[in-house]
Amino acid sequence: MRRISLVTPTYNQASTIRETIDSVLGQDYPDVEYWVLDAGSTDGTLDILREYEGNPRFHWISEPDKGQSDAINKGLARITGEIFNWINSDDYLEPGALRQVAELFEKNPEADIASGMTSEFRGNPPKIFNHIELQLRASAEATIPVGVFCQPSTFWRTEIVRSLGGIDSSLHCVMDWNLWVRYLARYGQKKVVRRKKVLAHFRHHASAKTSTDSTKFYREARSVFHNLHLTLRAPKMYLFPEVEESPGWIRKDFELGPTFDRQRYLGCYAERMVRIYRRSHPSRAKAWLNQSMMRKPWVTPWRMKMAMRLLFK
């Protein structure tokens, strides 16, 4: 039986953290290790954490940190499980989720990642309005430009996360997606398995980072693409030089695996840009379509359709 370790980074989330903790400790999977990394809460969170100290699966510390990513890394350094994920203190796991995760790894012993679905909800009682899942395309090179990751229901082999250097502590919004991109660039996607079952629930509320820091998500995403494209020595039009003007910016090259196809990736990224600019900036879309043709020189029905649409813009 594989031990599953979960980490919860938290700060002043007394109103929701009990639901998070109960969803982990209430799982019907016997070998669970759970760490809560608190950043020094003052709202009653610590009183809640003390209530669970008698549970041998539960561990916690409270000390200042450098943000969510730093807290996750502190947990990653402490866990002993073979399988790892983090669950934020305003989200919670579906009953039976960890048993399903263990079964996925058991049936797919070579897997690095096992992923299910995440429900998105608002309010109390919760009102579910969407279900999301990990997005995969025909290749890792095509998956990266999608720019989406389904973190709450995606579980990793711990040694893989550690081999990637853990979470990038300089990122506070897209650290999960950055980890996913680093994985795809180095290892590809052949060892990723999915199941169409809800494993976790993601809460939308006014104070969540997804609501308050949306511009920061875009800035950080551009920095990830910029670093990847610098690694690939991509043409100038692929770069986001403005990110280098951000305070504290550091170039961070990606480690590319032996099967990563530079030309295919640049072509897939160009096609993504065509989709983004097709309606708002047809001239840019045409330039990106030409770039995709250079990188992936073959005709597809989608390219023909885009070429015809852009021709009459």
PAZAPA-4460 file (N, C-alpha, C; in steps of 0.05 Angstrom, whole numbers, plus 32768, in hexadecimal, padded with zeros to 4 digits):
% residues 313
    n_x    n_y    n_z   ca_x   ca_y   ca_z    c_x    c_y    c_z   seq   type   mol
   8011   7FE8   8000   8000   8000   8000   8012   8019   8000     1      M     A
   800B   802C   7FEE   801B   8044   7FEC   8011   805A   7FFF     2      R     A
   8023   8066   800D   801B   807C   801E   8015   8095   800D     3      R     A
   7FFF   80A2   8013   7FF8   80BB   8006   7FFC   80D2   8019     4      I     A
   800D   80E5   8012   8012   80FD   8023   8005   8115   8017     5      S     A
   7FF7   8124   8028   7FEB   813D   801F   7FF5   8154   8030     6      L     A
   7FF7   816C   8024   8000   8184   8032   7FEB   819A   802E     7      V     A
   7FE5   81A8   8043   7FD4   81BF   8041   7FE3   81D8   804B     8      T     A
   7FE8   81EB   8038   7FF3   8205   8041   7FDB   8217   8049     9      P     A
   7FDE   8226   805F   7FC8   8236   8068   7FD0   824F   8077    10      T     A
   7FBF   8262   8076   7FC2   827B   8086   7FA7   8288   808A    11      Y     A
   7F9F   8289   80A3   7F85   8295   80AB   7F6D   828B   809A    12      N     A
   7F6A   8271   809B   7F54   8264   808D   7F43   8254   80A0    13      Q     A
   7F3E   825F   80B8   7F2F   8250   80CD   7F13   8249   80C4    14      A     A
   7F08   8259   80B2   7EEC   8255   80AA   7EE9   823C   8098    15      S     A
   7EFF   8233   808B   7EFC   821C   8078   7F0F   8205   807E    16      T     A
   7F24   8209   808E   7F38   81F4   8090   7F2E   81DB   809D    17      I     A
   7F1B   81DD   80AE   7F11   81C4   80BB   7F05   81B1   80A6    18      R     A
   7EF7   81BC   8093   7EEB   81AC   807E   7F01   819F   806E    19      E     A
   7F17   81AD   8069   7F2E   81A2   805A   7F3A   818B   806A    20      T     A
   7F40   8190   8083   7F4D   817B   8094   7F3B   8162   8096    21      I     A
   7F21   8166   809B   7F0F   814F   809E   7F0D   813F   8084    22      D     A
   7F0F   814D   806D   7F0D   813F   8054   7F26   812D   804F    23      S     A
   7F3D   8134   805A   7F55   8124   8058   7F55   810D   806C    24      V     A
   7F51   8114   8085   7F52   8100   809B   7F3A   80ED   809A    25      L     A
   7F25   80F5   808D   7F0D   80E4   808A   7F0E   80D1   8073    26      G     A
   7F24   80D0   8064   7F26   80BE   804D   7F27   80A1   8056    27      Q     A
   7F1C   808F   8046   7F1B   8073   804D   7F35   8064   8044    28      D     A
   7F49   8073   803D   7F63   8067   8036   7F75   8067   804F    29      Y     A
   7F80   8051   8057   7F8D   804F   8071   7FA8   805D   8074    30      P     A
   7FB8   805E   805E   7FD3   8068   8061   7FD5   8085   8057    31      D     A
   7FCD   8097   8068   7FCD   80B4   8061   7FDF   80C3   8075    32      V     A
   7FEF   80D5   806A   7FFF   80E7   807A   7FF7   8103   8072    33      E     A
   7FF2   8114   8086   7FE7   812F   8081   7FF6   8144   8091    34      Y     A
   8000   8158   8082   800F   816E   808F   8000   8188   8088    35      W     A
   7FFC   8199   809D   7FF1   81B4   8099   8008   81C7   80A0    36      V     A
   800E   81D8   808D   8023   81EC   8090   8016   8208   8093    37      L     A
   8015   8211   80AC   8008   822B   80B1   801D   8241   80B2    38      D     A
   8016   8259   80A8   8029   826F   80A6   8027   8282   80BD    39      A     A
   801A   827A   80D3   8018   828B   80EB   7FFD   8298   80ED    40      G     A
   7FE8   8288   80EA   7FCC   8292   80EA   7FC6   829E   8105    41      S     A
   7FB3   82B2   8104   7FAA   82C0   811D   7F8C   82BF   811F    42      T     A
   7F7F   82AF   810F   7F61   82B0   810E   7F54   8298   811B    43      D     A
   7F63   8288   812A   7F57   8270   8136   7F5F   8256   8128    44      G     A
   7F6E   8258   8112   7F76   8240   8104   7F86   822D   8116    45      T     A
   7F98   8238   8126   7FA9   8227   8137   7F99   8218   814B    46      L     A
   7F84   8223   8156   7F72   8214   8168   7F66   81FC   815A    47      D     A
   7F5E   8200   8141   7F53   81EA   8132   7F68   81D4   812E    48      I     A
   7F80   81DC   8126   7F95   81C8   8121   7F9B   81B8   813A    49      L     A
   7F9B   81C5   8151   7FA1   81B6   816A   7F8D   81A0   8170    50      R     A
   7F75   81A4   8166   7F60   818F   816B   7F66   8175   815E    51      E     A
   7F77   8175   814A   7F7D   815C   813B   7F98   8150   8143    52      Y     A
   7FA5   815A   8157   7FC0   8151   815E   7FC1   8134   8167    53      E     A
   7FAA   8129   8170   7FAA   810D   8179   7FA9   80F9   8162    54      G     A
   7FA5   8103   8149   7FA4   80F1   8132   7FC1   80EC   8128    55      N     A
   7FCA   80D3   8128   7FE6   80CE   8120   7FEC   80D5   8103    56      P     A
   7FD8   80D8   80F2   7FDD   80DF   80D6   7FE0   80FD   80D2    57      R     A
   7FDA   810C   80E7   7FD8   8129   80E4   7FF1   8137   80F1    58      F     A
   7FFD   8149   80E2   8014   8159   80EB   8010   8176   80E3    59      H     A
   801B   8188   80F3   8018   81A4   80EC   802F   81B4   80F8    60      W     A
   8035   81CA   80EB   8048   81DE   80F6   803C   81F9   80F0    61      I     A
   8043   820D   80FF   803B   8228   80FA   8054   823A   80FD    62      S     A
   805B   8247   80E7   8073   8258   80E7   8071   826A   80CE    63      E     A
   807E   8281   80CE   807D   8292   80B6   8089   8283   809E    64      P     A
   807E   8289   8087   8089   827E   806E   8089   8294   8059    65      D     A
   8092   828C   8041   8094   829F   802B   807D   829D   8017    66      K     A
   8067   8290   8021   8050   828D   8010   8048   8270   800C    67      G     A
   8033   826C   7FFC   8028   8252   7FF8   803C   823E   7FED    68      Q     A
   804B   8246   7FD9   805E   8233   7FCD   8073   822B   7FE1    69      S     A
   807D   823D   7FF1   8091   8237   8005   8086   8223   8019    70      D     A
   806D   8227   8021   8060   8215   8034   805D   81F9   8029    71      A     A
   8056   81F7   8010   8053   81DD   8003   806E   81CF   8003    72      I     A
   8083   81DD   7FFC   809E   81D1   7FFC   80A6   81C8   8018    73      N     A
   809F   81D7   802D   80A5   81CE   8048   8097   81B3   804E    74      K     A
   807F   81B1   8045   8071   8198   8048   807D   8182   8038    75      G     A
   8085   8188   801F   8091   8174   800D   80AB   8169   801A    76      L     A
   80BA   817A   8028   80D2   8171   8035   80CD   815F   804C    77      A     A
   80B5   815F   8057   80AF   8150   806F   80A0   8135   806A    78      R     A
   8093   8134   8054   8081   811C   8050   8091   8103   804A    79      I     A
   8085   80ED   804F   8091   80D2   804B   8082   80C1   8037    80      T     A
   806C   80CB   802C   805C   80BC   801A   8067   80BA   7FFE    81      G     A
   805F   80A5   7FF0   8067   80A0   7FD4   8057   80B1   7FC1    82      E     A
   803F   80B9   7FC9   802D   80C9   7FB9   8028   80E3   7FC7    83      I     A
   8027   80F9   7FB7   8026   8114   7FC3   8012   8126   7FB5    84      F     A
   8005   8137   7FC4   7FF6   814D   7FBA   7FF2   8162   7FD0    85      N     A
   7FE9   817A   7FC9   7FE1   818D   7FDD   7FC4   8194   7FD9    86      W     A
   7FB7   819B   7FEF   7F9B   81A3   7FEF   7F99   81BD   7FFE    87      I     A
   7F8F   81D2   7FF2   7F8E   81EC   7FFF   7F78   81EC   8014    88      N     A
   7F7B   81FF   8027   7F6A   81FF   803F   7F4F   820B   803A    89      S     A
   7F48   8210   8021   7F2C   8217   801B   7F20   8203   8008    90      D     A
   7F2E   81ED   8002   7F24   81D8   7FF1   7F21   81BE   8002    91      D     A
   7F16   81A9   7FF5   7F14   8190   8004   7F13   8178   7FF1    92      Y     A
   7F1A   8160   7FFB   7F1A   8148   7FEB   7EFE   813B   7FEB    93      L     A
   7EF9   812D   7FD5   7EE1   811D   7FD3   7EE4   8104   7FE4    94      E     A
   7ECF   80FB   7FF2   7ED2   80E1   8001   7EDA   80CB   7FEE    95      P     A
   7EEE   80BA   7FF7   7EF8   80A4   7FE7   7F0C   80AC   7FD2    96      G     A
   7F14   80C6   7FD1   7F26   80CF   7FBC   7F41   80C1   7FBE    97      A     A
   7F4C   80BF   7FD6   7F67   80B3   7FD8   7F68   8096   7FD1    98      L     A
   7F53   8088   7FD6   7F52   806C   7FCE   7F52   806A   7FB0    99      R     A
   7F44   807C   7FA3   7F44   807C   7F85   7F60   8083   7F7A   100      Q     A
   7F6D   8095   7F87   7F88   809D   7F7F   7F9B   8085   7F82   101      V     A
   7F99   8077   7F98   7FAA   805F   7F9D   7FA4   804A   7F88   102      A     A
   7F8B   8046   7F81   7F84   8032   7F6D   7F8F   8039   7F52   103      E     A
   7F8F   8053   7F4B   7F9A   805B   7F31   7FB8   8055   7F30   104      L     A
   7FC6   805B   7F45   7FE3   8055   7F46   7FE8   8036   7F46   105      F     A
   7FD7   8028   7F54   7FDA   800B   7F55   7FD6   7FFE   7F3A   106      E     A
   7FC2   8007   7F2B   7FBC   7FFC   7F11   7FD0   8006   7EFC   107      K     A
   7FDD   801C   7F02   7FF1   8028   7EEF   800B   802D   7EFE   108      N     A
   801A   8017   7F04   8031   8019   7F16   8047   802B   7F0B   109      P     A
   8048   8030   7EF1   805C   8041   7EE6   8054   805F   7EE5   110      E     A
   803C   8065   7EEE   8032   8080   7EED   8041   8093   7EFF   111      A     A
   8045   80AC   7EF5   8050   80C1   7F05   803A   80D2   7F11   112      D     A
   8024   80D5   7F03   800E   80E7   7F0A   7FF4   80D8   7F07   113      I     A
   7FE2   80DB   7F1A   7FC7   80D1   7F18   7FB4   80E8   7F1E   114      A     A
   7FA1   80EC   7F0C   7F90   8104   7F0E   7F73   80FD   7F0A   115      S     A
   7F62   810B   7F19   7F45   8108   7F16   7F38   8123   7F0F   116      G     A
   7F20   8126   7F17   7F11   813F   7F11   7F0E   8150   7F2A   117      M     A
   7F0C   816A   7F27   7F08   817C   7F3D   7EED   818B   7F38   118      T     A
   7EDC   818C   7F4C   7EC4   819C   7F4A   7ECA   81B8   7F54   119      S     A
   7EBF   81CC   7F47   7EC2   81E8   7F4F   7EA7   81F0   7F5B   120      E     A
   7EA8   81FD   7F73   7E90   8203   7F81   7E91   821F   7F8E   121      F     A
   7E7A   8229   7F95   7E77   8242   7FA4   7E62   823E   7FBA   122      R     A
   7E65   824E   7FCF   7E50   8250   7FE3   7E51   8239   7FF7   123      G     A
   7E3F   823C   800B   7E3B   8229   8020   7E1D   8228   8027   124      N     A
   7E0F   8213   8020   7E19   81F9   8015   7E25   81FD   7FF9   125      P     A
   7E38   81EC   7FF2   7E46   81F0   7FD8   7E34   81EC   7FC0   126      P     A
   7E38   81FE   7FAD   7E2A   81FB   7F93   7E3F   81F7   7F7E   127      K     A
   7E40   81DE   7F73   7E53   81D7   7F5E   7E4A   81E3   7F44   128      I     A
   7E5D   81F1   7F36   7E56   81FD   7F1D   7E68   81F3   7F06   129      F     A
   7E7D   81E3   7F0C   7E8E   81DA   7EF6   7E9F   81C2   7EFF   130      N     A
   7EA7   81B2   7EEC   7EBA   819C   7EF1   7ED2   81A0   7EDE   131      H     A
   7EEA   819D   7EE9   7F02   81A0   7ED8   7F13   8187   7EDB   132      I     A
   7F24   8182   7EC8   7F36   816B   7EC9   7F50   8173   7EBB   133      E     A
   7F64   8163   7EC0   7F7F   8167   7EB5   7F7D   8166   7E96   134      L     A
   7F87   817A   7E89   7F86   817B   7E6C   7F9E   816E   7E5F   135      Q     A
   7F99   815B   7E4D   7FAF   814F   7E3E   7FA8   8151   7E20   136      L     A
   7FBC   8157   7E11   7FB9   8157   7DF4   7FC9   8140   7DE8   137      R     A
   7FCE   8140   7DCE   7FDB   8129   7DC1   7FF7   8125   7DC9   138      A     A
   8005   813A   7DD3   8020   8137   7DDC   8025   814B   7DF2   139      S     A
   803B   8148   7E01   8042   815B   7E16   8047   8176   7E0A   140      A     A
   8052   8177   7DF2   8058   8191   7DE5   803E   81A0   7DDF   141      E     A
   8028   8191   7DDA   800E   819E   7DD4   7FFF   81A4   7DEE   142      A     A
   8005   8195   7E03   7FF7   8199   7E1D   8000   81B2   7E2B   143      T     A
   801A   81B8   7E2A   8025   81CF   7E38   8017   81E9   7E31   144      I     A
   8013   81F0   7E18   8007   820A   7E12   7FEA   820D   7E1B   145      P     A
   7FDD   81F7   7E22   7FC1   81F9   7E2C   7FC0   820B   7E45   146      V     A
   7FD5   820A   7E55   7FD7   821C   7E6C   7FC3   8216   7E83   147      G     A
   7FBB   81FD   7E86   7FA8   81F6   7E9B   7FB2   81DE   7EAB   148      V     A
   7FAE   81DF   7EC5   7FB6   81C8   7ED6   7FA0   81C4   7EEB   149      F     A
   7F9A   81AB   7EF1   7F84   81A5   7F04   7F91   819B   7F1E   150      C     A
   7F9B   81AD   7F2E   7FAC   81A5   7F45   7F9E   8195   7F5B   151      Q     A
   7F86   819D   7F65   7F7B   8190   7F7D   7F77   8172   7F79   152      P     A
   7F72   8169   7F60   7F6C   814C   7F5C   7F83   813E   7F4D   153      S     A
   7F9B   814A   7F4D   7FB2   813E   7F3F   7FC7   8137   7F53   154      T     A
   7FCD   811D   7F54   7FE0   8112   7F68   7FF9   8108   7F5A   155      F     A
   8010   810D   7F68   802A   8108   7F5C   8039   80F2   7F6C   156      W     A
   804A   80E4   7F5E   805F   80D5   7F6D   8072   80E9   7F79   157      R     A
   8076   80E6   7F93   8086   80FA   7FA2   80A2   80FE   7F96   158      T     A
   80AE   80E8   7F8E   80CA   80EA   7F83   80CB   80FA   7F6A   159      E     A
   80B5   80FA   7F5A   80B5   810A   7F42   80B4   8128   7F49   160      I     A
   80A3   8130   7F5C   80A2   814C   7F64   80BD   8155   7F6E   161      V     A
   80CA   8144   7F7E   80E4   814B   7F89   80F9   814D   7F73   162      R     A
   80F7   813C   7F5F   810A   813C   7F49   8108   8156   7F39   163      S     A
   80F0   8163   7F3A   80EC   817C   7F2C   80F3   8194   7F3D   164      L     A
   80FD   818F   7F55   8105   81A5   7F66   80EF   81B0   7F78   165      G     A
   80D9   81A1   7F79   80C2   81AB   7F8A   80B4   81C2   7F7C   166      G     A
   80A7   81D2   7F8D   8097   81E8   7F83   80A9   8201   7F81   167      I     A
   80A5   8210   7F6B   80B5   8229   7F68   80AA   823D   7F7B   168      D     A
   80B9   8243   7F90   80AF   8255   7FA5   80AE   8272   7F9D   169      S     A
   80B8   8279   7F85   80B5   8294   7F7B   809A   8299   7F6E   170      S     A
   808B   8283   7F6A   8071   8286   7F5E   805B   8282   7F74   171      L     A
   8046   8292   7F72   8031   8291   7F87   8016   828B   7F7B   172      H     A
   8014   828A   7F61   7FFA   8285   7F54   7FFA   826D   7F41   173      C     A
   800F   826A   7F31   8010   8255   7F1D   8025   8240   7F24   174      V     A
   802C   823D   7F3D   8041   822A   7F45   8039   820E   7F3E   175      M     A
   801F   8207   7F3F   8016   81EC   7F38   8019   81E7   7F1A   176      D     A
   8010   81FB   7F0A   8013   81F7   7EED   8030   81F7   7EE4   177      W     A
   8041   8208   7EF1   805D   8208   7EEB   806A   81EC   7EF0   178      N     A
   8062   81DF   7F06   806B   81C4   7F0C   8063   81B1   7EF6   179      L     A
   804B   81B4   7EEC   8040   81A3   7ED7   8050   81A7   7EBD   180      W     A
   8056   81C0   7EB6   8065   81C6   7E9E   8081   81BB   7EA0   181      V     A
   808E   81BE   7EB7   80A8   81B2   7EBB   80A8   8194   7EB8   182      R     A
   8093   8188   7EC2   8090   816B   7EC0   808D   8163   7EA2   183      Y     A
   807B   8170   7E94   8077   8169   7E78   8090   816D   7E67   184      L     A
   809E   8183   7E6C   80B7   8188   7E5D   80CC   8173   7E61   185      A     A
   80CD   8169   7E7A   80E2   8156   7E81   80DB   8139   7E7C   186      R     A
   80C2   8132   7E82   80BA   8116   7E82   80A5   810F   7E6D   187      Y     A
   8097   8122   7E61   8082   811C   7E4F   8068   8115   7E5E   188      G     A
   8055   8109   7E51   803B   8104   7E5E   8032   80E7   7E5D   189      Q     A
   8044   80D5   7E55   803D   80B9   7E53   8037   80AB   7E6D   190      K     A
   8041   80B7   7E83   803C   80AB   7E9E   8028   80BB   7EAE   191      K     A
   8015   80C7   7EA0   7FFF   80D5   7EAD   7FE5   80C5   7EA8   192      V     A
   7FD7   80BF   7EBE   7FBE   80B0   7EBC   7FA7   80C1   7EC7   193      V     A
   7F8F   80BD   7EBC   7F79   80CD   7EC5   7F60   80BB   7ECA   194      R     A
   7F4F   80C5   7EDB   7F35   80B8   7EE0   7F20   80CD   7EE2   195      R     A
   7F09   80C8   7ED5   7EF3   80DB   7ED5   7EE2   80D8   7EEE   196      K     A
   7EEE   80DD   7F05   7EE0   80DD   7F1E   7EE9   80F5   7F2E   197      K     A
   7ED6   8102   7F3C   7EDC   8119   7F4C   7EED   8110   7F64   198      V     A
   7F04   811D   7F68   7F16   8117   7F7E   7F18   812E   7F92   199      L     A
   7F12   8147   7F88   7F16   815E   7F99   7F02   8174   7F92   200      A     A
   7EFF   8187   7FA4   7EEC   819D   7FA1   7EFB   81B7   7FA5   201      H     A
   7EF8   81C9   7F92   7F07   81E3   7F92   7EF3   81F9   7F97   202      F     A
   7EF8   8209   7FAC   7EE6   821E   7FB5   7EEC   8239   7FA7   203      R     A
   7ED8   8245   7F9C   7EDA   8260   7F91   7ECE   8273   7FA6   204      H     A
   7EDD   8288   7FAD   7ED3   829C   7FC0   7EE2   82B6   7FBB   205      H     A
   7ED7   82CB   7FC6   7EE1   82E6   7FBF   7EFE   82EB   7FC7   206      A     A
   7F07   82DE   7FDD   7F23   82E3   7FE6   7F37   82CF   7FDB   207      S     A
   7F2F   82BD   7FCA   7F41   82AA   7FBE   7F54   82B8   7FAA   208      A     A
   7F6C   82AD   7FA7   7F80   82B9   7F95   7F75   82BA   7F78   209      K     A
   7F66   82A5   7F70   7F5B   82A5   7F55   7F49   82BC   7F50   210      T     A
   7F3D   82C8   7F66   7F2C   82DF   7F63   7F3A   82F9   7F67   211      S     A
   7F4E   82FA   7F79   7F5B   8314   7F80   7F74   8319   7F71   212      T     A
   7F81   8304   7F66   7F9B   8308   7F5A   7F9C   82FE   7F3D   213      D     A
   7F86   8302   7F2E   7F85   82F6   7F13   7F9C   8301   7F01   214      S     A
   7FA2   831B   7F04   7FB8   8326   7EF3   7FD3   8319   7EFA   215      T     A
   7FD6   8312   7F13   7FEF   8305   7F1B   7FF2   82EA   7F0F   216      K     A
   7FDC   82DB   7F0C   7FDC   82C1   7EFE   7FE7   82C4   7EE2   217      F     A
   7FDE   82D8   7ED4   7FE7   82DD   7EB8   8004   82E5   7EB8   218      Y     A
   800D   82F6   7ECA   8029   82FE   7ECA   803B   82E6   7ED0   219      R     A
   8033   82D5   7EE3   8044   82BE   7EE9   8044   82AA   7ED2   220      E     A
   802D   82A6   7EC5   802C   8294   7EAF   803E   829D   7E98   221      A     A
   803F   82B7   7E93   8051   82C2   7E7F   806E   82BC   7E86   222      R     A
   8075   82BE   7EA0   8090   82B9   7EA8   8098   829C   7EA4   223      S     A
   8085   828A   7EA8   808A   826D   7EA4   808F   8269   7E86   224      V     A
   807E   8273   7E75   8082   8270   7E58   809C   827D   7E4F   225      F     A
   80A2   8294   7E5A   80BA   82A2   7E53   80D3   8291   7E59   226      H     A
   80D4   8286   7E71   80EB   8275   7E78   80ED   825C   7E67   227      N     A
   80D6   8250   7E61   80D6   8238   7E50   80E0   8240   7E34   228      L     A
   80D7   8256   7E29   80DE   825E   7E0E   80FB   8267   7E0D   229      H     A
   8105   8273   7E23   8122   8279   7E24   8132   825F   7E23   230      L     A
   8129   824B   7E32   8137   8231   7E32   8138   8225   7E16   231      T     A
   8122   8229   7E07   8120   821E   7DEC   812D   822F   7DD7   232      L     A
   8137   8247   7DDF   8143   825A   7DCC   812E   8260   7DB6   233      R     A
   8116   8266   7DBF   8100   826C   7DAD   8104   8287   7DA0   234      A     A
   80F7   828C   7D89   80F8   82A6   7D7C   80ED   82BC   7D8E   235      P     A
   80F3   82D4   7D87   80EC   82EB   7D98   80CE   82EE   7D9C   236      K     A
   80BE   82E7   7D89   80A1   82EA   7D8B   8095   82D8   7DA1   237      M     A
   80A4   82C4   7DA9   809B   82B1   7DBE   80A1   82BC   7DDB   238      Y     A
   80B1   82D0   7DDD   80BA   82D9   7DF7   80A9   82EE   7E03   239      L     A
   80AB   82F1   7E1E   809D   8306   7E2D   80B2   8316   7E3C   240      F     A
   80C1   8327   7E2E   80D7   8335   7E3B   80CF   8346   7E53   241      P     A
   80B6   834E   7E54   80AE   835F   7E6B   80B0   8351   7E86   242      E     A
   80AF   8336   7E86   80B1   8328   7EA0   80CD   832C   7EAC   243      V     A
   80E1   8331   7E9C   80FC   8335   7EA7   80FF   8350   7EB5   244      E     A
   80EB   8361   7EB2   80EB   837B   7EC0   80DE   8378   7EDC   245      E     A
   80D2   8362   7EE2   80C6   835E   7EFC   80DB   835C   7F12   246      S     A
   80D6   8368   7F29   80EA   8366   7F3F   80F0   8349   7F46   247      P     A
   810A   8343   7F48   8111   8328   7F51   8110   8313   7F3C   248      G     A
   810B   831A   7F22   8109   8306   7F0E   8123   82F7   7F0B   249      W     A
   8122   82DD   7F09   8139   82CC   7F04   8133   82B9   7EEE   250      I     A
   8146   82B7   7EDB   8142   82A3   7EC6   8144   8287   7ED1   251      R     A
   8131   8276   7ECA   8131   825A   7ED4   812C   8248   7EBC   252      K     A
   8142   823C   7EB3   8140   822A   7E9C   8131   8211   7EA3   253      D     A
   8124   8205   7E8F   8116   81EC   7E92   8129   81D5   7E8B   254      F     A
   8125   81BF   7E98   8134   81A6   7E90   8123   8197   7E7C   255      E     A
   812D   8194   7E64   811E   8187   7E4F   8125   8169   7E4D   256      L     A
   8111   8158   7E4A   8116   813C   7E47   811F   8135   7E2B   257      G     A
   812A   811D   7E27   8135   8116   7E0D   8120   8114   7DF7   258      P     A
   8106   8111   7DFE   80F2   810E   7DE9   80E3   8129   7DE3   259      T     A
   80EA   813E   7DF2   80DC   8157   7DEE   80E3   8163   7DD3   260      F     A
   80CE   8169   7DC3   80D2   8172   7DA8   80CE   8190   7DA7   261      D     A
   80E4   819F   7DA4   80E4   81BC   7DA4   80D2   81C7   7D8E   262      R     A
   80D6   81BD   7D76   80C7   81C7   7D5F   80A9   81C2   7D63   263      Q     A
   80A2   81AB   7D6C   8086   81A4   7D70   807A   81B7   7D85   264      R     A
   8088   81BB   7D9B   807D   81CD   7DB0   8079   81E9   7DA5   265      Y     A
   808D   81F4   7D97   808A   820F   7D8C   8073   8211   7D79   266      L     A
   806E   81FC   7D6A   8057   81FC   7D58   803D   81FB   7D67   267      G     A
   803C   81EB   7D7C   8023   81E9   7D8C   801E   8203   7D9A   268      C     A
   8033   8210   7DA4   802F   8229   7DB2   8025   823E   7D9E   269      Y     A
   8030   823E   7D86   8027   8251   7D71   8009   824D   7D6B   270      A     A
   8001   8234   7D69   7FE4   822F   7D64   7FD3   8239   7D7A   271      E     A
   7FDD   8237   7D93   7FCE   8242   7DAA   7FCB   8260   7DA7   272      R     A
   7FE0   826D   7D9E   7FDE   828A   7D9B   7FCB   8292   7D84   273      M     A
   7FC9   8281   7D70   7FB5   8286   7D5B   7F99   8286   7D67   274      V     A
   7F93   8273   7D78   7F79   8272   7D84   7F74   828A   7D96   275      R     A
   7F88   8293   7DA4   7F85   82AA   7DB6   7F80   82C4   7DA6   276      I     A
   7F8E   82C8   7D90   7F8D   82E1   7D82   7F7A   82E2   7D6A   277      Y     A
   7F6E   82CB   7D63   7F5F   82C9   7D4A   7F49   82DF   7D48   278      R     A
   7F3B   82E4   7D5D   7F25   82F8   7D5C   7F2F   8314   7D62   279      R     A
   7F41   8317   7D76   7F48   8332   7D7F   7F5E   833F   7D6E   280      S     A
   7F71   832F   7D65   7F88   833A   7D55   7F8E   8327   7D3E   281      H     A
   7F7E   8328   7D28   7F82   8316   7D12   7F9F   8317   7D06   282      P     A
   7FAB   832F   7D06   7FC6   8331   7CFB   7FDA   8320   7D0B   283      S     A
   7FD7   8322   7D26   7FE8   8311   7D37   7FE3   82F4   7D33   284      R     A
   7FC9   82ED   7D30   7FC2   82D1   7D2C   7FCF   82C7   7D12   285      A     A
   7FCF   82D7   7CFD   7FDB   82CF   7CE4   7FF9   82C9   7CE8   286      K     A
   8007   82DB   7CF7   8023   82D8   7CFC   8028   82BE   7D0B   287      A     A
   8017   82B8   7D1F   801B   82A0   7D2E   8014   8287   7D1D   288      W     A
   8001   8289   7D0B   7FFA   8273   7CFA   8012   826D   7CE7   289      L     A
   801F   8281   7CDD   8037   827D   7CCD   804D   8270   7CDD   290      N     A
   8050   8278   7CF6   8064   826C   7D08   805E   824E   7D0C   291      Q     A
   8044   8248   7D10   803D   822C   7D14   8044   821B   7CFC   292      S     A
   803F   8227   7CE4   8046   8218   7CCB   8064   8213   7CC9   293      M     A
   8074   8226   7CD2   8091   8223   7CD1   809A   820C   7CE4   294      M     A
   808D   820A   7CFB   8096   81F7   7D0F   808B   81DB   7D0B   295      R     A
   8072   81DA   7D01   8065   81C1   7CFC   805B   81C2   7CDF   296      K     A
   806C   81BD   7CCC   8066   81C2   7CAF   8054   81AC   7CA3   297      P     A
   803B   81AB   7CAB   8028   819A   7C9E   800C   81A6   7C9F   298      W     A
   7FFB   819E   7C8D   7FE0   81AA   7C8B   7FCD   8199   7C9C   299      V     A
   7FBD   81A6   7CAC   7FA8   8199   7CBC   7F8E   81A8   7CB6   300      T     A
   7F77   819B   7CBB   7F5D   81A8   7CB6   7F5B   81C2   7CC7   301      P     A
   7F65   81C1   7CE0   7F63   81D9   7CF1   7F72   81F0   7CE5   302      W     A
   7F8A   81EB   7CDB   7F9B   8200   7CCF   7F8E   820B   7CB6   303      R     A
   7F82   81FA   7CA6   7F75   8203   7C8E   7F5D   8215   7C96   304      M     A
   7F4E   820D   7CAA   7F37   821D   7CB3   7F40   8238   7CBE   305      K     A
   7F56   8239   7CCE   7F60   8252   7CD9   7F6A   8264   7CC3   306      M     A
   7F79   8258   7CAF   7F83   8267   7C99   7F6D   8275   7C89   307      A     A
   7F57   8266   7C84   7F41   8271   7C75   7F33   8287   7C85   308      M     A
   7F30   8283   7C9F   7F22   8298   7CAF   7F33   82B1   7CB1   309      R     A
   7F4D   82AE   7CB4   7F5F   82C5   7CB7   7F63   82D3   7C9C   310      L     A
   7F60   82C5   7C87   7F64   82D1   7C6C   7F50   82E7   7C67   311      L     A
   7F38   82E3   7C72   7F22   82F7   7C6C   7F1E   830A   7C83   312      F     A
   7F31   830C   7C96   7F30   831F   7CAC   7F3A   833A   7CA3   313      K     A
***
